[in-house]
Every structure is written in structure tokens, then in C-alpha cells.
Amino acid sequence: MFNIEEELKKIPHRPGVYLMHEGDLILYVGKARDLHNRVRQYFPTPKGRSPWIYQMVERIEYFEYIVTDTEMEALILENNLIKKHKPPYNTLLKDDKQYPYLKVTMQEAYPRVIKTRKISRDKARYFGPYTNVGAVNQTLELMEKLWPLKTCNRNLPKDIGKERPCLNYYIGKCCGPCTGKVTPEEYRQLVDQALTLLSGRHNEVINNLKAKMLDASSKLEFEKAARYRDQIESVQFLSQSQKIENAGSDQDRDVIGIAQKGEGEKNSDSALVQVFFMRGGKLIGREHFMMESAGSVDPGVIIGYFIQQFYGGTAFIPKEIDVQKLPPDADLLEEFLSSKLGSKVQISKPVRGDRAKLVGLAVSNAQIQMKQFGERLEAEEKRTKGAMQQLADLLGFDEYPLNRIEAYDISNTFGSLSVGSMVVFEDGKPKNSDYRKFRIKTVVGSDDYASMREVLTRRFTHALTEIRQMAKEGKDPSFGSFTKLPDLVLMDGGRGQVNIAEDVLSQVGLDIPVAGMVKDDRHNTRGLYYHNKEIDFGKNRAAFLLITRIQDEAHRFAITYHRSLRAKEQVRSMLESIPNIGPARRKALLTAFASIDAIKKAELADLEAVDGMNKRSAESVYNFFRQEKALDAEGVAGAEDEGAAADADRG
């Protein structure tokens, strides 16, 4: 038996991390400069503390602690443990987004510009974050037009001349450093120009392009001048999408403001953090994040938790962070971030000037977003949890919980390539990670009843086998791939499909309610078949829309899987007919051209440029599709000749 009073006496006066437990559940993780003094503050619960602390302390059954050498080590360990265990009483960063960056691999002799979501200390240069993926792709596309840099992984200059250039070289999207015709110095000039654009110095790029356009025009090279004009317009469009903020510094800086719900308000346990991303004096984007267990927590503490969790991952760390209120351990957080960045990071609370106004703007935006979030949350709850409650009432689930629904559908083409789908909705929302697809193995032809029997038997037999195996090994069944069972099974059909499902569940020894999603003559959801009768939705509009969404999703998932199998079969059968083209070359062709139509239209040189292809294999592909086209043309001409002859006979 864990005696809290006795264990409190044993805690050393050392820095470290403490964990509060309720059984196997970790309720809270905290750090302390002095573990002995900090942990003792929870017992008994001091007056004046927030309600969530009272609630947490009542649940604590025992605690443990980990001693560290420094407070910095405790901060890092606390961050890792919070991310791993996600304790319910910690203020958690709910929206753990990983934003895209543009990475210039400056450590390479011939640098590349690539998209990444991970920041590494590898001597590369990173630009971002981009809150809009479209902006990343737009920038890459523009740079591809302006500066034909390499995109492949070839090790240059080591691999220069060892292989023929890739397709990008032949279509003008790469200058071809692998050919040895481009010196590192010439290539670096292209990279430097690309860095000018990425650094936000758009005017320099535009002026350079204007000079080239005028030069081409003076030489009567009007097509080249028109290309430069189009490139100038593209750069101008990109520069206009970024708002200039004169905030007193060209340093990379993030601006953080928060908004909290008042006590008694809906979702009062949350706070919203608004971040403005400033890069080189420009506001390149903004984003908001929800923080759980933060409704009654001091704003400075929330900001501290946010900084620790957001920048403790792979997020880009700016040199300046302006905040609405300084965290209690701002000095420690600065030390933590500085060690990660490799240079000084400053956390400040501006009190006047443009920077203070920008913080105020972040706070105002956070308050607006929080209000909108509350309204969206209320509407979303009606659409999801409210719909589940309506459905439970409709089916008479008085004491039976309805949290998880599984829906099943079958798809095939005249009995070939039959597949089954299982989609999962929890609390009225799709849970994509639990979706499963089944390729029918034992049924020949178009027999939806037999196919559904196979799918359900495999699903629930697998579940029971996995549950028994995990129990035998002492593992938590909730981590299994099939172990979580539904509260309701929905079938895409009426009495016949429901009877099949009930029969399978009876055979495996499970008691789970089953309903059928009935459609009208127009193939739209009409009602539910449950307990041998059809139930009309009546005024339960939310439940009706939920069932419609589930039915559409089950059908979409099944037919998407079926089409993918059918497409693979068609592509494989066509490419398998070409001599000199084996599995490796088929894969290489599809990787390079993405579709059969693109391979059909490819020229001989393009085919030969694909990795693994040579002149002989390229000619095989080229001739195969040209002969097929000729045969098709002959067939059409023959049909026309036959028609003309028939007309002459009738005449």
C-alpha cells in the first residue's frame, strides 16, 4: 500500500520530474527545481488553487519521480513525458501540426530545394513555416521555371558521368550537373538567386528579370522576352501574397497571444493560442492552436506550456518570441530554446510601439477565433454527438452506450475483384485509422450475401483471436488492430444483409446490435431496418444525416479500393504484354510517367531516359503503342469500308 505521507518524506531536494498516478493512468507530469518542496505542495491541497487541481489530487493514488542533474534536463524530460503519455491534467497542445518548410541543402556541392516537415541541424537553410501547403508548391513551381536546379538524390560530384541524365534534363527542368557541363561555381550562382527569392528579396529578383527581358527585347528575341515577362508576373504575385509588417525588426520572430473561455461557458476548459509567423519583417502566415486543461490557468503558464511543447518538437525556432504575458520560467525556456537553435533566443513582452501593437493584434485574433471555435464546436456537437444520441434514442438504446459504429459494404464488377469495406465512426466522426478493407477470397462470382458473410467472419474471428492472444501475453487489448468491438453494426442493405450479420455474430458468440441502411428507388437513404421492422427517421434530422454520411462513406471506401485493384490489373496486363519489359522496368515507367496514357504519348528519347531503360527496351515500348494505335485506326477504317459497301449493295 502506497503511503503518501511516508513517501513525501523520502523525496530529495533535487531537480527532477514527478508523475501523479491513478492506477496505470498518469494524471499529471510536472518539473521542479526542488522535487521535495514542489510535490509536498499538493498534499493537502492548498486553498485558493484552481478546481482542476482539487479534482486531480482527489484522484491521485501514488506518485513517482525522476531525479535529474539540472533544471534544464528536467524541462526536456517533462516535455518528452507529456508528449508520450498525454496526461489529462496537463495543459496539452491539442493541434500538434507539423508545418512544411523549404530546405536548401547547402551542405551539398550541388544544393537542392526540397519540401520538408522536419528541421535538422545539418547545415542546410530552412525557410518557413508555410501554413499553406499551396504556397510551398507555388514557390517550388516558380523556382523550377526560374532556376533549373537538380531534384534527384545523385551524389555529385562523385556520380558525374556515371549514368545518363534524367528526364528533367531533357525537358529543361534541370541544368544537368550530373553531365559535368555545369561547374559548382555556375551552379552556386543559380542557388544564390534562388536564396534571394526565398529570403523575401523579391525586388532584386524582379529587377534582374526586367534587365534580362529588356536585353532580349533589344535583340528582337521576343519569345524569350515574353517568358521573362511571365516570370516577373509570377514573382510579383508571390510577393503580393505576403503582407509587410513594419514591426521594428527584420529578425525572424513569432508573436503569441491567447484567449480563454470564462467559467461556466461551453468548452471553458480550453484556451486558444494565436501565433503570427514573422520572417524577415514579413508576416508570412498565422495559425491557431487549442490547449486543453487550460481554461482557468494563468495566461503566462499557458504560454510557457505552449512554447515548451510547440518548439520542443521539430518546429522552426525564431530568434525572437513576443508574448502577451511572460511565462514564470521564461529564463529557463530561453536557455532551452537557445540550446536547440544554437544561438540566443529571446522571449519578450513588448509594452509599447509596433511590436506591442502586433501582440495586441494576435490577442484580438485569438479572441475572435475562440468565439468562432465555440460556435463551430456547438454545431459540430449537434452534428456528431447529438446525432449519435438521436440514433440511440431512435433504436431504444436506453442503458446501452452508443459510441462506436462499424458499417460494411461490398463492391465488384460483374463478380470480379470483389472487395469488402469496413468504416468506423466514433462519437459521430469517422475514425480513418480503424478503417479496414478486405479482398474476397472464398466467393466466386457476384454473391454479395456470401461475400459479406466472409468479411464479417474474418473481422470478428480475427478480433476474438487477437483479444485472447493479447490477454495471454498480458498486453492491453485496446492496442490491437481488430480488438475494439462496435456498439452497433450497420449493413448496406435490408433484411437479408442484417440476417447474415446476426448469424455470423451468433456463431462467434458476440451480442452486438445490427441494423440495415435501407435505400429508396433513387438509391438514397430512406430508413433503418432494425428488429425485423423498418424505422422511419421522422424529425430526427441529425440522425438521418449521420446514417447518410456513414452509408456514403462505406460505399466510397469500398468502391475506391475496388477501382484501385481494377486499375492495377489493367495497367499490369497491358505492360506485361510488351517484350523486354519486366517488373523493374514496369515500375520505373509508371514512376516516371504516372499513367499509361503518358507512356503512350512519350517520345523515344523520353522513354530511354527513364532509369533502367535502354535503347532496345525503349523501342519495344514505343513500337508497341504505335502498333496498337495503327491497329485501332485500321479497325475504324475497316468498319467504315464495310458500311460503305453495305450502302452500295442497298443502292
SULRARA-V721979 format. One record per residue. PSI is psi as a letter, one per 30 degrees, with the letter a starting at -180 (none if undefined). OMEGA is omega as a letter, one per 40 degrees, with the letter a starting at -180 (none if undefined). D_FIRST is the distance of its C-alpha to the first C-alpha in whole Angstrom. Layout:
# SULRARA-V721979
psi/omega/d_first
PSI/OMEGA/D_FIRST
PSI/OMEGA/D_FIRST
This chain:
# SULRARA-V721979
psi/omega/d_first
k/a/0
j/i/4
j/a/6
e/a/9
e/a/12
e/a/11
e/i/11
e/a/14
f/a/16
f/a/16
k/a/18
l/i/21
i/a/24
l/i/25
l/i/26
a/a/24
k/i/23
k/a/19
k/i/18
k/a/16
k/i/14
j/a/13
b/i/12
f/a/15
k/i/17
j/a/18
e/a/19
k/i/21
k/i/22
l/i/24
l/a/25
k/i/26
e/i/28
j/a/26
e/a/22
e/a/21
e/a/23
e/a/23
e/a/19
f/a/19
f/a/22
f/a/19
j/e/17
l/a/19
k/a/21
l/i/25
l/i/28
f/i/30
l/a/28
l/a/29
e/a/27
f/i/26
e/i/23
e/a/23
e/a/22
e/a/20
e/i/18
f/a/17
f/a/16
k/i/13
e/i/10
l/i/9
l/i/12
l/a/14
l/i/17
k/a/21
k/i/23
l/a/27
e/a/30
l/i/32
e/i/31
e/i/33
e/i/31
e/i/28
e/a/30
e/a/31
e/i/28
e/a/27
e/a/30
e/a/29
e/i/25
e/i/27
e/a/29
e/a/27
f/a/24
i/a/26
k/a/23
f/a/24
g/i/24
k/i/26
j/a/30
k/i/31
j/a/35
e/a/35
i/a/39
i/a/38
k/i/42
j/a/43
l/i/47
k/i/50
l/i/52
k/a/55
k/i/55
j/a/58
i/a/57
f/a/59
f/a/58
l/i/60
e/i/64
i/a/65
l/i/62
l/i/61
j/a/60
l/i/57
k/i/54
l/i/51
g/a/47
k/i/46
k/i/46
l/i/47
i/a/48
g/i/51
g/i/54
l/i/55
k/a/55
k/i/53
k/a/55
a/e/53
l/i/51
j/i/53
f/i/51
j/a/54
e/i/54
e/i/58
e/i/58
e/a/57
e/i/59
e/i/62
e/i/62
e/a/62
e/i/65
e/a/67
e/i/66
e/i/67
e/a/71
e/a/71
j/a/70
i/a/70
l/a/67
k/i/65
f/a/62
l/a/62
g/a/60
k/a/62
j/a/62
k/e/65
g/a/67
e/a/66
g/a/67
k/i/70
f/a/73
e/i/71
l/i/71
l/i/73
l/a/71
l/a/69
e/a/70
e/a/70
e/a/72
f/i/75
g/i/74
g/i/74
f/i/70
k/a/70
f/i/72
h/i/72
f/i/71
f/i/70
f/a/74
g/a/74
f/a/77
k/a/74
l/i/74
e/a/70
e/i/72
e/a/74
e/a/70
e/i/69
e/i/71
e/a/70
e/i/66
e/i/67
e/i/69
e/i/66
e/i/64
e/i/66
e/a/65
f/i/62
f/i/62
g/a/63
i/a/67
e/a/68
e/i/72
e/i/72
e/a/72
e/i/74
e/i/77
e/i/77
e/i/77
e/i/80
e/i/82
e/i/82
e/a/83
e/i/86
e/i/87
e/a/87
e/i/89
f/i/91
g/i/92
g/i/92
i/a/89
e/i/88
e/i/85
e/i/83
e/i/84
e/i/82
e/i/79
e/i/79
e/i/79
e/i/77
e/i/74
e/i/75
e/i/74
e/i/71
e/i/70
e/i/71
e/i/69
e/a/66
e/a/66
f/a/67
f/i/63
k/a/62
k/i/62
k/i/63
j/i/61
i/a/62
g/i/59
g/a/60
k/i/59
g/i/60
l/i/56
k/a/54
k/i/51
k/a/49
k/a/49
k/i/46
l/a/45
l/i/43
k/a/43
l/i/40
k/i/40
l/i/40
k/a/38
f/i/38
l/i/40
k/a/40
h/a/37
f/a/37
g/a/33
l/i/36
l/i/38
k/i/41
k/i/42
k/i/46
k/i/47
k/i/50
j/i/51
k/i/54
j/a/56
h/i/59
g/a/59
k/i/59
j/a/57
f/i/56
l/i/54
l/i/51
l/i/48
l/a/45
k/i/41
k/i/39
k/i/35
l/i/32
h/a/30
g/a/33
e/a/35
g/a/34
k/i/33
k/a/36
e/i/38
e/i/38
e/i/34
e/a/35
e/i/38
e/i/36
e/a/34
e/a/37
e/a/38
e/a/35
e/a/35
e/a/38
f/i/40
f/i/37
b/a/38
g/a/42
k/i/43
k/a/46
j/i/46
l/i/49
f/i/50
k/i/49
j/i/47
k/a/48
l/i/46
e/i/46
k/a/43
k/i/42
l/i/38
e/a/36
h/a/36
e/a/39
e/i/40
e/i/37
e/i/38
e/i/42
e/a/40
e/a/38
e/i/41
e/i/44
e/i/42
e/a/42
e/a/46
g/i/47
l/a/49
k/i/48
k/a/47
k/i/47
k/a/45
l/i/47
j/a/48
k/a/52
f/i/53
l/i/57
a/a/59
e/a/59
e/i/55
e/i/54
e/a/56
e/i/54
e/i/51
e/i/52
e/i/53
e/i/50
e/i/48
e/i/51
e/i/51
e/a/47
e/i/48
e/i/50
e/a/48
e/i/45
e/i/47
e/i/49
e/i/45
e/i/44
e/i/47
e/a/47
e/a/43
e/i/44
e/a/47
e/i/45
e/i/42
e/a/45
f/a/46
d/a/43
e/i/40
e/i/43
e/i/45
e/i/42
e/i/42
e/a/45
e/i/45
e/i/42
e/a/44
e/a/47
f/i/46
h/i/44
i/a/41
e/a/39
f/a/36
k/a/36
k/i/35
j/a/37
e/a/36
k/i/37
k/i/41
k/i/42
k/a/46
k/i/48
l/i/52
k/i/55
k/i/57
l/i/60
j/a/64
h/i/66
f/a/63
l/i/63
h/i/60
k/i/58
l/i/54
l/i/51
k/i/49
j/i/46
l/a/45
k/i/42
k/i/41
k/a/38
h/i/38
g/a/42
k/i/42
k/i/43
i/a/40
e/a/42
f/a/40
g/i/39
k/i/43
k/i/44
k/a/48
k/i/49
k/a/52
k/a/54
e/a/54
f/a/56
k/i/58
k/i/62
a/a/63
j/i/63
i/a/60
e/i/58
e/a/56
e/i/56
e/i/55
e/i/52
e/i/51
e/a/50
e/a/48
e/i/46
e/i/46
e/a/45
e/a/42
f/i/40
e/i/40
e/a/39
e/a/36
e/i/35
e/a/36
e/i/34
e/i/31
e/a/31
e/a/31
e/i/28
e/i/26
e/a/27
f/i/26
g/a/23
l/i/24
j/a/24
f/a/27
f/a/28
g/i/29
l/a/32
f/a/35
g/a/36
f/a/33
j/a/33
l/a/35
l/i/37
f/i/37
k/i/41
k/i/44
k/i/47
k/i/50
i/a/53
a/a/55
b/a/56
e/a/56
e/a/56
e/i/54
e/i/51
e/i/52
e/a/51
e/a/48
e/i/47
e/i/48
e/a/46
e/i/43
e/a/44
e/a/45
f/i/41
h/i/39
k/i/38
i/a/39
k/i/40
k/i/42
k/i/46
l/i/48
k/i/52
j/a/53
k/i/57
l/i/59
a/a/63
f/i/66
g/i/66
g/i/62
l/i/60
k/a/57
e/a/58
a/i/55
k/i/53
j/a/53
k/a/50
h/i/50
g/i/54
l/i/55
k/a/56
k/i/54
k/a/56
f/i/54
b/a/56
g/a/55
i/a/52
e/a/53
e/i/50
e/i/49
e/a/52
e/i/52
e/i/48
e/i/50
e/i/53
e/a/51
e/a/49
e/i/52
e/a/54
e/i/51
e/i/50
e/a/54
e/a/54
e/i/51
e/a/53
e/i/57
e/i/56
e/a/54
e/a/57
e/i/60
e/i/58
e/a/58
e/i/62
e/i/63
e/i/61
e/a/63
e/a/67
e/a/66
e/a/65
e/a/68
e/a/71
f/i/70
f/a/70
f/a/73
k/i/74
l/i/76
g/i/74
j/i/71
a/a/68
e/a/64
e/a/64
e/i/67
e/i/66
e/a/63
e/i/64
e/a/67
e/i/64
e/a/62
e/a/65
f/i/67
f/a/64
l/i/67
e/a/69
e/i/72
e/i/71
e/i/72
e/a/75
f/a/76
k/i/76
l/a/78
e/a/79
e/i/78
e/i/75
e/a/74
f/a/75
f/a/73
k/i/69
k/i/67
f/a/68
l/i/71
a/a/75
e/a/78
e/a/79
e/i/75
e/i/76
e/i/80
e/i/78
e/a/76
e/a/79
e/a/81
e/a/79
f/i/79
e/i/82
e/i/83
e/i/81
e/i/82
e/i/86
e/i/86
e/a/84
e/i/87
e/i/90
e/i/88
e/a/89
e/i/92
e/i/93
e/i/92
e/i/94
e/i/97
e/i/96
e/i/96
e/i/99
e/i/101
e/i/100
e/a/102
e/i/105
e/a/105
e/i/105
none/none/107
